[in-house]
Amino acid sequence: MSQYIEPDLVKNIAIDENDAATTSTKKVLIYGWDSDTPQKVRLKVNSDGEVLIAKQTLLQAAINFSTAADHTIVAADATNKIKIVSMRLTVAGETNLTFKRGTTAVSGAMDFGGTGEPKGMVDGGSVFNPILETNANEAFIITSSAAVQVSGWVRYFKEA
């Protein structure tokens, strides 16, 4: 679940200025925490120019199946959306994978593992720009068209 904290509650902030950009659009990555236990926070500037500090608890789920079927990777949550922020997977043979939110396909059947086809994928977003989002009470599902091993993981968070 997302939590927004006020900037004056952040006790420690470290600025990473090792970015190679030299223009005025240089991005600064800031990590902070609001307790004795460090936890990453993310900053976002809204349309009014206000800086929002979001603290997210990222969860991880395994991708591990070897049958031609629908596979629930992250179970539905009755009150929260599932927001996938990164995904990595590999396939051990030829299959077509389709990503779904509940029963709704959010991708077409993607070819993996055949001659000239990728053997896996890596995709990443952020807490402010997830790569895939379900509605509340919808699972994240991967459908495989063939009985081949598919392995990997997704990182996600839940938000009302």
Contacts in CASP RR format, 6 or more apart in sequence:
PFRMAT RR
TARGET T0000
AUTHOR 0000-0000-0000
METHOD contacts of the structure
MODEL  1
MSQYIEPDLVKNIAIDENDAATTSTKKVLIYGWDSDTPQKVRLKVNSDGE
VLIAKQTLLQAAINFSTAADHTIVAADATNKIKIVSMRLTVAGETNLTFK
RGTTAVSGAMDFGGTGEPKGMVDGGSVFNPILETNANEAFIITSSAAVQV
SGWVRYFKEA
1 57 0 8 1.000
1 80 0 8 1.000
1 157 0 8 1.000
1 158 0 8 1.000
1 159 0 8 1.000
1 160 0 8 1.000
2 54 0 8 1.000
2 55 0 8 1.000
2 56 0 8 1.000
2 127 0 8 1.000
2 157 0 8 1.000
2 159 0 8 1.000
3 54 0 8 1.000
3 55 0 8 1.000
3 56 0 8 1.000
4 52 0 8 1.000
4 53 0 8 1.000
4 54 0 8 1.000
4 55 0 8 1.000
5 34 0 8 1.000
5 41 0 8 1.000
5 53 0 8 1.000
5 55 0 8 1.000
6 53 0 8 1.000
7 51 0 8 1.000
7 53 0 8 1.000
9 34 0 8 1.000
10 32 0 8 1.000
10 33 0 8 1.000
10 34 0 8 1.000
10 41 0 8 1.000
10 53 0 8 1.000
11 32 0 8 1.000
11 33 0 8 1.000
11 34 0 8 1.000
11 35 0 8 1.000
12 32 0 8 1.000
12 33 0 8 1.000
12 38 0 8 1.000
13 30 0 8 1.000
13 31 0 8 1.000
13 32 0 8 1.000
14 30 0 8 1.000
14 31 0 8 1.000
14 32 0 8 1.000
15 28 0 8 1.000
15 29 0 8 1.000
15 30 0 8 1.000
16 28 0 8 1.000
16 29 0 8 1.000
16 30 0 8 1.000
16 31 0 8 1.000
17 28 0 8 1.000
19 26 0 8 1.000
19 27 0 8 1.000
19 28 0 8 1.000
19 29 0 8 1.000
21 27 0 8 1.000
30 41 0 8 1.000
30 43 0 8 1.000
31 38 0 8 1.000
31 40 0 8 1.000
31 41 0 8 1.000
32 38 0 8 1.000
32 39 0 8 1.000
32 40 0 8 1.000
32 41 0 8 1.000
33 39 0 8 1.000
33 41 0 8 1.000
34 41 0 8 1.000
34 55 0 8 1.000
39 55 0 8 1.000
40 55 0 8 1.000
40 56 0 8 1.000
41 53 0 8 1.000
41 54 0 8 1.000
41 55 0 8 1.000
42 53 0 8 1.000
42 54 0 8 1.000
42 55 0 8 1.000
42 56 0 8 1.000
42 126 0 8 1.000
42 127 0 8 1.000
42 128 0 8 1.000
43 51 0 8 1.000
43 52 0 8 1.000
43 53 0 8 1.000
43 54 0 8 1.000
44 51 0 8 1.000
44 52 0 8 1.000
44 54 0 8 1.000
44 128 0 8 1.000
45 51 0 8 1.000
45 52 0 8 1.000
46 52 0 8 1.000
54 127 0 8 1.000
54 128 0 8 1.000
56 127 0 8 1.000
56 157 0 8 1.000
57 157 0 8 1.000
58 85 0 8 1.000
58 127 0 8 1.000
58 155 0 8 1.000
58 156 0 8 1.000
58 157 0 8 1.000
59 155 0 8 1.000
59 156 0 8 1.000
59 157 0 8 1.000
59 158 0 8 1.000
60 153 0 8 1.000
60 154 0 8 1.000
60 155 0 8 1.000
60 156 0 8 1.000
61 73 0 8 1.000
61 74 0 8 1.000
61 153 0 8 1.000
61 154 0 8 1.000
61 156 0 8 1.000
62 73 0 8 1.000
62 152 0 8 1.000
62 153 0 8 1.000
63 71 0 8 1.000
63 73 0 8 1.000
63 87 0 8 1.000
63 89 0 8 1.000
63 142 0 8 1.000
63 150 0 8 1.000
63 151 0 8 1.000
63 152 0 8 1.000
63 153 0 8 1.000
63 154 0 8 1.000
64 150 0 8 1.000
64 151 0 8 1.000
64 152 0 8 1.000
65 71 0 8 1.000
65 142 0 8 1.000
65 144 0 8 1.000
65 149 0 8 1.000
65 150 0 8 1.000
66 92 0 8 1.000
66 147 0 8 1.000
66 148 0 8 1.000
66 149 0 8 1.000
66 150 0 8 1.000
67 144 0 8 1.000
67 147 0 8 1.000
68 95 0 8 1.000
68 144 0 8 1.000
68 145 0 8 1.000
68 146 0 8 1.000
68 147 0 8 1.000
69 143 0 8 1.000
69 144 0 8 1.000
70 100 0 8 1.000
70 141 0 8 1.000
70 142 0 8 1.000
70 143 0 8 1.000
71 141 0 8 1.000
71 142 0 8 1.000
71 143 0 8 1.000
71 144 0 8 1.000
71 150 0 8 1.000
72 139 0 8 1.000
72 140 0 8 1.000
72 141 0 8 1.000
73 139 0 8 1.000
73 140 0 8 1.000
73 141 0 8 1.000
73 142 0 8 1.000
73 154 0 8 1.000
74 82 0 8 1.000
74 84 0 8 1.000
74 134 0 8 1.000
74 139 0 8 1.000
74 140 0 8 1.000
74 154 0 8 1.000
74 156 0 8 1.000
75 139 0 8 1.000
76 82 0 8 1.000
76 102 0 8 1.000
76 134 0 8 1.000
76 137 0 8 1.000
76 138 0 8 1.000
76 139 0 8 1.000
77 136 0 8 1.000
77 137 0 8 1.000
77 158 0 8 1.000
78 136 0 8 1.000
78 137 0 8 1.000
79 136 0 8 1.000
79 137 0 8 1.000
79 160 0 8 1.000
80 136 0 8 1.000
80 158 0 8 1.000
80 159 0 8 1.000
80 160 0 8 1.000
81 133 0 8 1.000
81 134 0 8 1.000
81 135 0 8 1.000
81 136 0 8 1.000
81 138 0 8 1.000
81 158 0 8 1.000
81 159 0 8 1.000
81 160 0 8 1.000
82 101 0 8 1.000
82 133 0 8 1.000
82 134 0 8 1.000
82 138 0 8 1.000
82 139 0 8 1.000
82 140 0 8 1.000
82 156 0 8 1.000
82 158 0 8 1.000
83 127 0 8 1.000
83 130 0 8 1.000
83 132 0 8 1.000
83 133 0 8 1.000
83 134 0 8 1.000
83 156 0 8 1.000
83 157 0 8 1.000
83 158 0 8 1.000
83 159 0 8 1.000
84 130 0 8 1.000
84 131 0 8 1.000
84 132 0 8 1.000
84 133 0 8 1.000
84 140 0 8 1.000
84 154 0 8 1.000
84 155 0 8 1.000
84 156 0 8 1.000
85 124 0 8 1.000
85 125 0 8 1.000
85 126 0 8 1.000
85 127 0 8 1.000
85 130 0 8 1.000
85 131 0 8 1.000
85 155 0 8 1.000
85 156 0 8 1.000
85 157 0 8 1.000
86 122 0 8 1.000
86 123 0 8 1.000
86 124 0 8 1.000
86 125 0 8 1.000
86 131 0 8 1.000
86 154 0 8 1.000
86 155 0 8 1.000
87 121 0 8 1.000
87 122 0 8 1.000
87 123 0 8 1.000
87 124 0 8 1.000
87 131 0 8 1.000
87 132 0 8 1.000
87 152 0 8 1.000
87 153 0 8 1.000
87 154 0 8 1.000
87 155 0 8 1.000
88 121 0 8 1.000
88 122 0 8 1.000
88 123 0 8 1.000
88 152 0 8 1.000
88 153 0 8 1.000
89 97 0 8 1.000
89 120 0 8 1.000
89 121 0 8 1.000
89 142 0 8 1.000
89 150 0 8 1.000
89 151 0 8 1.000
89 152 0 8 1.000
89 153 0 8 1.000
90 119 0 8 1.000
90 120 0 8 1.000
90 150 0 8 1.000
90 151 0 8 1.000
90 152 0 8 1.000
91 97 0 8 1.000
91 112 0 8 1.000
91 113 0 8 1.000
91 119 0 8 1.000
91 120 0 8 1.000
91 148 0 8 1.000
91 149 0 8 1.000
91 150 0 8 1.000
92 148 0 8 1.000
92 149 0 8 1.000
92 150 0 8 1.000
92 151 0 8 1.000
93 112 0 8 1.000
93 113 0 8 1.000
93 114 0 8 1.000
93 119 0 8 1.000
93 146 0 8 1.000
93 148 0 8 1.000
93 149 0 8 1.000
94 111 0 8 1.000
94 112 0 8 1.000
94 113 0 8 1.000
94 114 0 8 1.000
94 117 0 8 1.000
94 146 0 8 1.000
94 148 0 8 1.000
95 112 0 8 1.000
95 113 0 8 1.000
95 144 0 8 1.000
95 145 0 8 1.000
95 146 0 8 1.000
95 148 0 8 1.000
95 150 0 8 1.000
96 109 0 8 1.000
96 110 0 8 1.000
96 111 0 8 1.000
96 112 0 8 1.000
96 144 0 8 1.000
96 145 0 8 1.000
96 146 0 8 1.000
97 107 0 8 1.000
97 109 0 8 1.000
97 110 0 8 1.000
97 112 0 8 1.000
97 142 0 8 1.000
97 143 0 8 1.000
97 144 0 8 1.000
97 145 0 8 1.000
97 150 0 8 1.000
98 105 0 8 1.000
98 107 0 8 1.000
98 108 0 8 1.000
98 109 0 8 1.000
98 110 0 8 1.000
98 142 0 8 1.000
98 143 0 8 1.000
98 145 0 8 1.000
99 105 0 8 1.000
99 106 0 8 1.000
99 107 0 8 1.000
99 132 0 8 1.000
99 140 0 8 1.000
99 141 0 8 1.000
99 142 0 8 1.000
99 143 0 8 1.000
100 106 0 8 1.000
100 140 0 8 1.000
100 141 0 8 1.000
100 142 0 8 1.000
100 143 0 8 1.000
101 132 0 8 1.000
101 133 0 8 1.000
101 134 0 8 1.000
101 135 0 8 1.000
101 138 0 8 1.000
101 139 0 8 1.000
101 140 0 8 1.000
101 141 0 8 1.000
102 134 0 8 1.000
102 138 0 8 1.000
102 139 0 8 1.000
102 140 0 8 1.000
102 141 0 8 1.000
104 138 0 8 1.000
105 143 0 8 1.000
106 132 0 8 1.000
109 145 0 8 1.000
111 117 0 8 1.000
112 118 0 8 1.000
112 119 0 8 1.000
112 120 0 8 1.000
112 121 0 8 1.000
113 119 0 8 1.000
113 120 0 8 1.000
113 148 0 8 1.000
123 131 0 8 1.000
124 131 0 8 1.000
125 131 0 8 1.000
127 157 0 8 1.000
130 156 0 8 1.000
132 140 0 8 1.000
134 140 0 8 1.000
136 160 0 8 1.000
140 154 0 8 1.000
140 156 0 8 1.000
142 150 0 8 1.000
144 150 0 8 1.000
END
